[in-house]
Every structure is written in structure tokens, then in C-alpha cells.
Amino acid sequence: MERDLAIVIEDETALAIMYERILSRVGYRVLMASEGTGGLDLLQAYTPRLIMMDMLLPNINGKDLIDYVVRQPRLKETFILVASSAKEYASALDSVQNGQFFIKPILPRQVMEIAERLFED
């Protein structure tokens, strides 16, 4: 696991930039994807400490990405932070060892608190 790596998978550009800035400020190296296929490519190539993602993504949705993460033993300890307007997907994290679901809008302070806690662990 790359303890200083975060992957952001978000199709709303302004939110993706906000998440990237917050995570970078905490100390993470951030890789970004604006749709599910790019997110899957990153998850296949890297083992991040944190995944920050939406559920409603172009091409491959967040549920399918979470299912992929759950099937990968190397991603078992990766924390998944979901910020989505689709509250019906909250149960998608039930199979995840480490995760938290927020209904959008998520406050920058909330992202920072979680990111700092994980970075210090």
C-alpha cells in the first residue's frame, strides 16, 4: 500500500479539484479520474491508502468500482470515502472493511478530518 497515495474518482470537475487540493494539503499524492473506466485503470495499477469517489460515474459506476476493490486482497486496507447524491447506494459500502458514505454536499472540513486521520495512522 502506498500510504501517501489517494485516488479521486469524481466526474464533477470543481469537486474533483477541491478534493485534490484538500488531500494534497494533508500530504497525499493524488491521482485523479473523471469517470469509472479511468478510475478502474488507476485501481488496477496502484494500491492507494484512500479512494475518494462518487457513485454516479460515466462508464463504470461506483458500485462496480467498490465491488472490484472488495475482490482485491491488496486493497483490503484501502479506505473508501464516498460522497454522492445517490443515497440509495449507501449500502454499497456494507462489504467494505474501511469506508464512509456522505450525501453531497460534503464539507471540505469533513474531507480534511478523515484524510488527516488516515494519513496519521
Phi and psi in degrees as GROMACS dihedral restraints (atoms count N, CA, C in turn):
[ dihedral_restraints ]
;  ai    aj    ak    al  type     phi  dphi    fc
    3     4     5     6     1   -90.6    20    10
    4     5     6     7     1   100.6    20    10
    6     7     8     9     1   -62.6    20    10
    7     8     9    10     1   -22.6    20    10
    9    10    11    12     1  -101.7    20    10
   10    11    12    13     1    11.3    20    10
   12    13    14    15     1  -104.1    20    10
   13    14    15    16     1   132.4    20    10
   15    16    17    18     1  -124.8    20    10
   16    17    18    19     1   142.2    20    10
   18    19    20    21     1  -115.1    20    10
   19    20    21    22     1   126.8    20    10
   21    22    23    24     1  -107.4    20    10
   22    23    24    25     1   124.3    20    10
   24    25    26    27     1  -122.1    20    10
   25    26    27    28     1    98.9    20    10
   27    28    29    30     1  -150.2    20    10
   28    29    30    31     1   128.9    20    10
   30    31    32    33     1   -90.2    20    10
   31    32    33    34     1   -10.1    20    10
   33    34    35    36     1   -89.4    20    10
   34    35    36    37     1   109.7    20    10
   36    37    38    39     1   -54.6    20    10
   37    38    39    40     1   -45.9    20    10
   39    40    41    42     1   -61.6    20    10
   40    41    42    43     1   -41.3    20    10
   42    43    44    45     1   -67.2    20    10
   43    44    45    46     1   -42.5    20    10
   45    46    47    48     1   -58.9    20    10
   46    47    48    49     1   -42.4    20    10
   48    49    50    51     1   -66.1    20    10
   49    50    51    52     1   -41.8    20    10
   51    52    53    54     1   -61.2    20    10
   52    53    54    55     1   -47.9    20    10
   54    55    56    57     1   -60.0    20    10
   55    56    57    58     1   -43.6    20    10
   57    58    59    60     1   -61.4    20    10
   58    59    60    61     1   -43.1    20    10
   60    61    62    63     1   -64.9    20    10
   61    62    63    64     1   -43.8    20    10
   63    64    65    66     1   -63.4    20    10
   64    65    66    67     1   -48.7    20    10
   66    67    68    69     1   -65.2    20    10
   67    68    69    70     1   -38.0    20    10
   69    70    71    72     1   -64.3    20    10
   70    71    72    73     1   -40.9    20    10
   72    73    74    75     1   -61.4    20    10
   73    74    75    76     1   -35.7    20    10
   75    76    77    78     1   -70.4    20    10
   76    77    78    79     1   -28.7    20    10
   78    79    80    81     1   129.2    20    10
   79    80    81    82     1    -0.4    20    10
   81    82    83    84     1   -76.2    20    10
   82    83    84    85     1   148.4    20    10
   84    85    86    87     1   -89.3    20    10
   85    86    87    88     1   127.4    20    10
   87    88    89    90     1  -115.1    20    10
   88    89    90    91     1   129.2    20    10
   90    91    92    93     1  -110.3    20    10
   91    92    93    94     1   143.4    20    10
   93    94    95    96     1  -129.3    20    10
   94    95    96    97     1   147.0    20    10
   96    97    98    99     1  -135.8    20    10
   97    98    99   100     1   142.0    20    10
   99   100   101   102     1  -100.8    20    10
  100   101   102   103     1     3.3    20    10
  102   103   104   105     1  -156.6    20    10
  103   104   105   106     1   169.0    20    10
  105   106   107   108     1   -63.8    20    10
  106   107   108   109     1   -37.8    20    10
  108   109   110   111     1   -63.9    20    10
  109   110   111   112     1   -44.6    20    10
  111   112   113   114     1   -63.9    20    10
  112   113   114   115     1   -37.5    20    10
  114   115   116   117     1   -62.5    20    10
  115   116   117   118     1   -43.3    20    10
  117   118   119   120     1   -63.0    20    10
  118   119   120   121     1   -41.5    20    10
  120   121   122   123     1   -58.0    20    10
  121   122   123   124     1   -44.2    20    10
  123   124   125   126     1   -64.8    20    10
  124   125   126   127     1   -41.3    20    10
  126   127   128   129     1   -67.8    20    10
  127   128   129   130     1   -28.6    20    10
  129   130   131   132     1   -75.1    20    10
  130   131   132   133     1   -27.9    20    10
  132   133   134   135     1   -95.0    20    10
  133   134   135   136     1   -23.3    20    10
  135   136   137   138     1  -130.5    20    10
  136   137   138   139     1   160.5    20    10
  138   139   140   141     1  -122.6    20    10
  139   140   141   142     1    87.6    20    10
  141   142   143   144     1   -79.5    20    10
  142   143   144   145     1   160.9    20    10
  144   145   146   147     1   -77.4    20    10
  145   146   147   148     1   -32.5    20    10
  147   148   149   150     1  -139.2    20    10
  148   149   150   151     1   135.7    20    10
  150   151   152   153     1  -116.5    20    10
  151   152   153   154     1   123.0    20    10
  153   154   155   156     1  -110.4    20    10
  154   155   156   157     1   119.4    20    10
  156   157   158   159     1  -148.3    20    10
  157   158   159   160     1   161.4    20    10
  159   160   161   162     1   -98.1    20    10
  160   161   162   163     1   164.9    20    10
  162   163   164   165     1   -95.3    20    10
  163   164   165   166     1   -35.9    20    10
  165   166   167   168     1   -92.2    20    10
  166   167   168   169     1    93.0    20    10
  168   169   170   171     1  -122.5    20    10
  169   170   171   172     1   150.0    20    10
  171   172   173   174     1   -66.0    20    10
  172   173   174   175     1   149.7    20    10
  174   175   176   177     1    73.7    20    10
  175   176   177   178     1   -65.1    20    10
  177   178   179   180     1  -126.1    20    10
  178   179   180   181     1   126.1    20    10
  180   181   182   183     1   -81.8    20    10
  181   182   183   184     1   168.5    20    10
  183   184   185   186     1   -60.2    20    10
  184   185   186   187     1   -36.0    20    10
  186   187   188   189     1   -59.4    20    10
  187   188   189   190     1   -44.0    20    10
  189   190   191   192     1   -66.7    20    10
  190   191   192   193     1   -35.9    20    10
  192   193   194   195     1   -66.4    20    10
  193   194   195   196     1   -41.2    20    10
  195   196   197   198     1   -63.6    20    10
  196   197   198   199     1   -42.4    20    10
  198   199   200   201     1   -58.3    20    10
  199   200   201   202     1   -39.5    20    10
  201   202   203   204     1   -62.7    20    10
  202   203   204   205     1   -47.7    20    10
  204   205   206   207     1   -58.3    20    10
  205   206   207   208     1   -44.2    20    10
  207   208   209   210     1   -61.8    20    10
  208   209   210   211     1   -33.9    20    10
  210   211   212   213     1   -79.1    20    10
  211   212   213   214     1    -8.3    20    10
  213   214   215   216     1  -103.2    20    10
  214   215   216   217     1   107.7    20    10
  216   217   218   219     1   -54.7    20    10
  217   218   219   220     1   -34.4    20    10
  219   220   221   222     1   -68.3    20    10
  220   221   222   223     1   -16.8    20    10
  222   223   224   225     1  -102.4    20    10
  223   224   225   226     1     9.9    20    10
  225   226   227   228     1   -57.0    20    10
  226   227   228   229     1   -37.8    20    10
  228   229   230   231     1   -94.1    20    10
  229   230   231   232     1    -0.4    20    10
  231   232   233   234     1   -69.4    20    10
  232   233   234   235     1   132.0    20    10
  234   235   236   237     1   -86.7    20    10
  235   236   237   238     1   132.2    20    10
  237   238   239   240     1  -110.5    20    10
  238   239   240   241     1   119.5    20    10
  240   241   242   243     1  -109.5    20    10
  241   242   243   244     1   112.7    20    10
  243   244   245   246     1  -104.3    20    10
  244   245   246   247     1   130.2    20    10
  246   247   248   249     1  -124.0    20    10
  247   248   249   250     1   112.1    20    10
  249   250   251   252     1  -146.9    20    10
  250   251   252   253     1   150.9    20    10
  252   253   254   255     1   -84.2    20    10
  253   254   255   256     1    -8.6    20    10
  255   256   257   258     1   -93.1    20    10
  256   257   258   259     1    79.3    20    10
  258   259   260   261     1   -63.4    20    10
  259   260   261   262     1   -18.4    20    10
  261   262   263   264     1   -66.2    20    10
  262   263   264   265     1   -12.0    20    10
  264   265   266   267     1   -93.8    20    10
  265   266   267   268     1     2.2    20    10
  267   268   269   270     1   -55.1    20    10
  268   269   270   271     1   -34.3    20    10
  270   271   272   273     1   -71.6    20    10
  271   272   273   274     1   -10.0    20    10
  273   274   275   276     1   -60.8    20    10
  274   275   276   277     1   -24.6    20    10
  276   277   278   279     1   -86.0    20    10
  277   278   279   280     1    -1.0    20    10
  279   280   281   282     1   -58.2    20    10
  280   281   282   283     1   -32.6    20    10
  282   283   284   285     1   -89.6    20    10
  283   284   285   286     1     1.1    20    10
  285   286   287   288     1   -94.4    20    10
  286   287   288   289     1   135.8    20    10
  288   289   290   291     1   -69.2    20    10
  289   290   291   292     1   -39.2    20    10
  291   292   293   294     1  -131.2    20    10
  292   293   294   295     1   110.8    20    10
  294   295   296   297     1  -170.3    20    10
  295   296   297   298     1   163.4    20    10
  297   298   299   300     1  -149.5    20    10
  298   299   300   301     1   141.6    20    10
  300   301   302   303     1  -116.0    20    10
  301   302   303   304     1   130.3    20    10
  303   304   305   306     1  -122.5    20    10
  304   305   306   307     1   140.9    20    10
  306   307   308   309     1   -82.4    20    10
  307   308   309   310     1   130.2    20    10
  309   310   311   312     1   -63.8    20    10
  310   311   312   313     1   143.3    20    10
  312   313   314   315     1   -86.3    20    10
  313   314   315   316     1   141.3    20    10
  315   316   317   318     1   -96.6    20    10
  316   317   318   319     1   138.3    20    10
  318   319   320   321     1   -80.2    20    10
  319   320   321   322     1   143.1    20    10
  321   322   323   324     1   -53.1    20    10
  322   323   324   325     1   -37.8    20    10
  324   325   326   327     1   -60.0    20    10
  325   326   327   328     1   -39.1    20    10
  327   328   329   330     1   -64.5    20    10
  328   329   330   331     1   -43.8    20    10
  330   331   332   333     1   -61.7    20    10
  331   332   333   334     1   -45.8    20    10
  333   334   335   336     1   -62.7    20    10
  334   335   336   337     1   -43.2    20    10
  336   337   338   339     1   -60.8    20    10
  337   338   339   340     1   -45.0    20    10
  339   340   341   342     1   -67.0    20    10
  340   341   342   343     1   -45.6    20    10
  342   343   344   345     1   -61.6    20    10
  343   344   345   346     1   -42.5    20    10
  345   346   347   348     1   -64.9    20    10
  346   347   348   349     1   -42.9    20    10
  348   349   350   351     1   -59.4    20    10
  349   350   351   352     1   -45.1    20    10
  351   352   353   354     1   -67.8    20    10
  352   353   354   355     1   -38.8    20    10
  354   355   356   357     1   -66.0    20    10
  355   356   357   358     1   -34.0    20    10
  357   358   359   360     1   -79.4    20    10
  358   359   360   361     1   -22.7    20    10
